[in-house]
Amino acid sequence: MMLIPYPKHLERHPGQHRPDGKFQLEIAVPKSEEAATVNVIRRELKRRFRPSDVIRLRIDWRSGAVPEAIVPMQAYRLAISEDAITITGGSALGALYGVIALLQWYDEANGLACVTITDWPDIDYRVSARPLLCGEACRQALDWGDGRIGFMRRWRYEIDFALRSRSNAIFCSGFDWNCAKYPQFSRDMRKLNRYALARGVKLIFSGYGIGTGGWGGEAMLSEAHNFVPGLGHTVQQEVSCSWNNPKNPTTSFNGTCRSNRALRAQKVRDLVRFVRRIEPGALYIHHEDMSSLTREGQEFFWDKRCAACRSRWPGKRIQDHDGGAAALADSFDVYGEALSQVRNRSGYVGNRDCLVIPVSPVYGEINDDDDEWERVMELWVNVACQMRHPDNVYLGFREQLPGYADPRPRIGVLAEKLRAAGCRQKIFLFAVGGADLYYNDAPFSATPACSRLFAGCGMLFWFSGIQFQRPQQLLNSEYSWNLFSPAVSVTATTREEWSQVYDAMARHREIPAVLTMSDGWLARGCRMLYGDAAGDAIFRYQLLQLGKEAFPLSSLYFAVALRKLGQQLRDPGSDRETQARLWRQRAEVTDAGRKLIQDALAAMTNNEPMLRVELQRQAAILDFTAPFARLVAAIWNGDTPCAELRRQCDRLMHRVPEFGTDFVWPGNGETELWPNYLKILQETLA
């Protein structure tokens, strides 16, 4: 029997649960605020057990039920004996997780074997899914152009899937504080947030803590970085202060001045309005997008602050207690001030129910030397010590390896420093590791097996888990719940070894053999999701690759939008032969992927209709992207008459409406961009 995530303690006992009598379910009387979770418990049990089943089940919860647990509120103990089943949680959510474990343990052919399972997560919050195309920012992958009803149905299933794999946070929408992206946006998002809350899941809403904008449209994630001066706040900043983009001085007027009191007050009002209307589970708030402390944070953020900021915060270094650290602490307190003003009649309380994830400037670089990392830690300890609203705050960092001289994982060292300083903030760890439409568009990456590097963080976000990546989401969940999971053994110890392993997995040069075996973790996970025969086809799909970087095109977003195909085609210096070969490989591997998805659909026998619908959509997309890739390859190759290529382009353009045109809001969804992609090709062929 496969349990995902695998429990901390599992002890099998002889016998089966075969009580006398009828189905019995006893749930301890809940507190009123836990009633919604109790309803979810009942609903989940009904998914598997029928009233005719002979089950004797008692569920309760109490604080400290599993005293050894790292995260006690999410802990549970499941005990199955021949005549009774008991689930005891550290809270209603812990009890719900125990129910999920019971449902995984149940074998329809063989019933319920006697067992005692005691389990808890290693991390408070585990972000295993990102149904957005443009990073953690925007472009809803779940908007299929079939209107709000389908969009909301898919989002509810996304939340259900998170619960059933015991992850508990999902990036939902961004990258602004607009409450009216479409007429029903606020109402729909409140519904989704309440649906998620009952299942212990936080939906994360993203935006800028400065004005809307970033490095500008030339950035890779251009939709998130489009620079629109003044958009995002009504108070205009007339004085240059703290550049956002070192290459673009105009970004120093983009809401970056921390001493501008009117701007600060406007940001509080913007967030109060957004939180009151949306009731988010978490706010991910990005500021000046700078990873390096010395090269960017000091030189362009702190050294270029305005005279008023210099007067208020005279410290010369960004990490000084009276320097940049004080300015950042004050600006981050905007969010605590805003949340403390929100108390809705629904029972939602902002500073209790909403997490805050402030990110940048300075989230660290994976190759920072030890001295630079010491400065980064000094900065963030000084920021944390000065924040007046430290509760429910998770400070954002990128992935880190062990130090050069100190072999300890850096995130754990930082967590120790925060605790030693008496800080209540925790660490949000943002790990880029492939299969993410950023490093590559592979269907699967094994990099989460390196999660032990991030022990000490309070929230772990693997950047993968995008649409059509259910097996990836399972692996993300496994390693977010169990940082030291036995699913894949990584034997690295030194920084150099970790660097080689991490990079090889992230760049898809290596997948550990245990994951490629037909009876390994990945294969069994696919079978658990889709059934035996269908799961085997899905398993083979995860491993498809031609050459160094050709994978099945379940999305065109990475290959066209993020790789900026239009610019490549216009650049006379482009290597046309290499590009033609890459796109031919993409077409070939996409054809192979479509065949495997069709095989899985033909073999599916389980009763999970949403998984079937997802595979049907994926097969249809692959049926479009394969000829698209062949067309692009032919354009690069240059030996097919333009008239024939234009006809192929026109045929694809006529197919686009088949994929839906009723997008929930403009500028949304994967296929909404396809006409633009085809126009790029038409312009090339003109």
Secondary structure, DSSP 8 states (H G I E B T S, - for coil): ---SS--SEEEEEEEE---SSS-EEEE----GGGHHHHHHHHHHHHHH--TTS--EEEEEE-TTSSTT-SSGGG-EEEEE-SS-EEEEESSHHHHHHHHHHHHHH-BTTTB-EEEEEEE--SSSEEEEE--EEETTTEEETT--SBHHHHHHHHHHHHHHHHHHTT--EEEEE-SS--S-SSTTHHHHHHHHHHHHHTTT-EEEEEEESSSS--S-TTSTTHHHH---TTTT-SS---S--S-SBTTBGGGGGSS--TT-HHHHHHHHHHHHHHHHHH--SEEEEE-S----IIIIIIIIIITT--HHHHHH---SSTTSTTTHHHHHHHHHHHHHHHHTT-B-TTS-BHHHH-EEEEE-S----TT--HHHHHHHHHHHHHHHHH-S--TTBEEEEE---B-SS--SBHHHHHHHHHHHTT---EEEEEE--SSSSSS---S---GGGGGGGGTT-SEEEES---TT-HHHHHHHHHHHH-TT-SSS-----SHHHHHHHHHHHHTTS---HHHHSTTSHHHHHHHHHH-HHHHHHHHHHHT--BTTTB---S-SIIIIIITTHHHHHH-TTS-HHHHHHHHHHHHHHHHHHHHHHHHHHHH--SS-HHHHHHHHHHHHHHHHHHHHHHHHHHHHH--S-HHHHHHHHHHHHHHGGGG--B-SSSS-SSGGGHHHHHHHHHHHH-
